[in-house]
Amino acid sequence: MSAIIHKFLLIGPWPKALTDMGAVIVNDLYEANYQFERSQIDVLGINLTALLEKRFSDLFSKWKQNNPHLQIVAVIPADFSKKSLLDLQWKYSFIKIFNSYNDPTLENYLNLSLERSYKEKQFESYKSLVDEQNQNMTKLRLSLDEKIEKRTKFLVESRRKLFLTNIRIEAFRKAL
């Protein structure tokens, strides 16, 4: 199996043609959870029935914890309550909401959602790399500051010894 097969997980009666682009289509949350346990899913397509199930919230929290960059695309009928839709949008942050499974832009938005997931992962990688480099720079700066301080103390001590040596030489010269 190629890796792209596990990038899309669609719950509900999605068009079978989407399997050609690497989507896994399942019927319910039980099967979806099984798929999430088996592979890394980046885009979740969900229908209203699965979305409104009581256990979806808990499963989604678990899935989101395993992959914080999980993107959601939903199919919600146009006659669904606008207030309830806003509540769901606020809770789950859908990338796109479709009114039917026959939308011609469906495949395009699934791919865009996958790209967004990849960009978020890449941004996080860059962020961790920058944080790591900043820590390294801080350690290096502290090390250099410490070396400069030691070198300064050494030079001050050397100057003091040179000054004392010059005083002794001057005293010997006067004595002679």
C-alpha positions as CSV (number, residue, x, y, z in Angstrom):
1,M,0.0,0.0,0.0
2,S,1.3,3.4,-0.8
3,A,1.4,6.2,1.8
4,I,-1.2,8.3,0.0
5,I,-3.9,5.7,0.6
6,H,-3.9,6.6,4.3
7,K,-4.0,10.4,3.9
8,F,-7.7,10.7,3.4
9,L,-10.4,9.1,5.5
10,L,-14.0,9.6,4.5
11,I,-16.9,8.6,6.8
12,G,-20.2,8.1,5.1
13,P,-21.5,7.5,1.6
14,W,-18.8,9.4,-0.3
15,P,-18.4,8.8,-4.0
16,K,-16.4,5.6,-4.7
17,A,-14.3,7.5,-7.3
18,L,-12.5,9.2,-4.5
19,T,-10.7,5.9,-3.7
20,D,-8.8,6.5,-6.9
21,M,-7.1,9.5,-5.3
22,G,-6.1,7.4,-2.3
23,A,-9.1,7.9,0.0
24,V,-10.3,5.3,2.4
25,I,-14.1,5.3,2.7
26,V,-15.7,3.8,5.8
27,N,-19.3,3.6,6.9
28,D,-19.1,4.6,10.6
29,L,-17.0,5.9,13.5
30,Y,-16.1,2.4,14.6
31,E,-14.3,1.7,11.2
32,A,-12.9,5.2,11.2
33,N,-11.3,4.7,14.6
34,Y,-9.8,1.4,13.4
35,Q,-8.3,3.3,10.4
36,F,-6.9,6.0,12.7
37,E,-5.2,3.5,14.9
38,R,-3.6,1.8,11.8
39,S,-2.3,4.8,10.0
40,Q,-1.6,8.5,10.0
41,I,-4.7,10.3,8.6
42,D,-4.3,13.9,7.5
43,V,-7.7,14.7,6.1
44,L,-11.1,13.6,7.5
45,G,-14.2,13.8,5.5
46,I,-17.3,13.4,7.5
47,N,-21.1,13.4,7.1
48,L,-23.6,14.9,9.4
49,T,-24.8,11.6,10.8
50,A,-21.3,10.7,12.1
51,L,-20.7,14.3,13.1
52,L,-23.7,14.3,15.4
53,E,-23.0,10.9,17.1
54,K,-22.2,11.3,20.8
55,R,-18.9,9.6,20.7
56,F,-17.5,11.6,17.8
57,S,-16.4,14.4,20.0
58,D,-14.3,12.1,22.1
59,L,-12.9,10.2,19.1
60,F,-12.1,13.5,17.4
61,S,-10.2,14.7,20.5
62,K,-8.1,11.5,20.4
63,W,-7.5,11.8,16.7
64,K,-6.5,15.4,16.9
65,Q,-4.2,14.6,19.8
66,N,-2.4,12.0,17.6
67,N,-2.3,14.4,14.6
68,P,-2.8,18.0,15.5
69,H,-2.7,18.9,11.8
70,L,-5.8,16.9,11.0
71,Q,-8.1,18.8,8.6
72,I,-11.8,18.2,8.4
73,V,-14.1,18.5,5.4
74,A,-17.8,18.0,6.0
75,V,-21.0,17.3,4.0
76,I,-23.9,18.9,5.7
77,P,-27.3,19.5,4.0
78,A,-28.2,23.0,3.2
79,D,-31.4,22.8,5.3
80,F,-29.4,22.1,8.5
81,S,-29.9,24.7,11.3
82,K,-27.5,27.6,10.8
83,K,-27.0,28.1,14.5
84,S,-26.1,24.4,14.9
85,L,-23.8,24.6,11.9
86,L,-22.0,27.6,13.5
87,D,-21.6,25.7,16.8
88,L,-20.2,22.7,14.9
89,Q,-17.8,25.0,12.9
90,W,-16.6,26.7,16.1
91,K,-16.0,23.3,17.7
92,Y,-14.3,21.5,14.8
93,S,-13.1,24.2,12.4
94,F,-14.0,22.6,9.1
95,I,-11.9,23.6,6.1
96,K,-14.9,23.3,3.8
97,I,-18.5,22.5,4.2
98,F,-20.3,20.9,1.2
99,N,-24.0,20.5,0.7
100,S,-23.8,17.3,-1.2
101,Y,-21.4,14.5,-2.2
102,N,-21.7,15.5,-5.9
103,D,-20.0,18.9,-5.6
104,P,-17.5,19.2,-8.5
105,T,-14.9,20.9,-6.3
106,L,-14.9,18.1,-3.7
107,E,-11.8,16.4,-4.9
108,N,-10.0,19.7,-5.2
109,Y,-10.8,20.7,-1.6
110,L,-9.7,17.4,-0.3
111,N,-6.3,17.9,-2.0
112,L,-6.2,21.5,-0.7
113,S,-6.9,20.2,2.8
114,L,-4.1,17.7,2.5
115,E,-1.7,20.5,1.3
116,R,-2.8,22.6,4.3
117,S,-2.0,19.7,6.7
118,Y,1.4,19.4,5.1
119,K,2.1,23.1,5.4
120,E,1.2,23.1,9.0
121,K,3.5,20.1,9.6
122,Q,6.2,21.9,7.7
123,F,5.7,25.1,9.6
124,E,5.9,23.1,12.9
125,S,9.1,21.5,11.7
126,Y,10.6,24.9,10.8
127,K,9.5,26.3,14.2
128,S,11.1,23.4,16.1
129,L,14.3,23.8,14.0
130,V,14.4,27.5,14.7
131,D,13.8,26.9,18.4
132,E,16.6,24.3,18.4
133,Q,18.9,26.7,16.6
134,N,18.0,29.5,19.0
135,Q,18.9,27.2,22.0
136,N,22.2,26.3,20.3
137,M,22.9,30.0,19.7
138,T,22.1,30.8,23.4
139,K,24.4,28.0,24.6
140,L,27.1,29.2,22.2
141,R,26.7,32.9,23.3
142,L,26.9,31.8,27.0
143,S,30.0,29.7,26.3
144,L,31.6,32.7,24.4
145,D,30.7,35.1,27.2
146,E,32.3,32.7,29.7
147,K,35.4,32.4,27.6
148,I,35.6,36.2,27.2
149,E,35.2,36.6,30.9
150,K,38.0,34.1,31.6
151,R,40.2,35.7,29.0
152,T,39.6,39.1,30.5
153,K,40.5,37.9,34.0
154,F,43.6,36.3,32.6
155,L,44.6,39.5,30.8
156,V,44.0,41.6,33.9
157,E,46.1,39.2,36.0
158,S,48.8,39.2,33.3
159,R,48.8,43.0,33.4
160,R,49.0,43.0,37.1
161,K,52.0,40.6,37.1
162,L,53.7,42.6,34.4
163,F,53.2,45.8,36.4
164,L,54.7,44.1,39.5
165,T,57.6,42.8,37.4
166,N,58.2,46.2,36.0
167,I,58.2,47.7,39.5
168,R,60.7,45.1,40.7
169,I,62.9,45.6,37.7
170,E,62.8,49.4,38.2
171,A,63.6,48.9,41.9
172,F,66.6,46.6,41.0
173,R,67.8,49.2,38.5
174,K,67.6,51.9,41.1
175,A,69.3,49.7,43.6
176,L,72.2,49.0,41.2
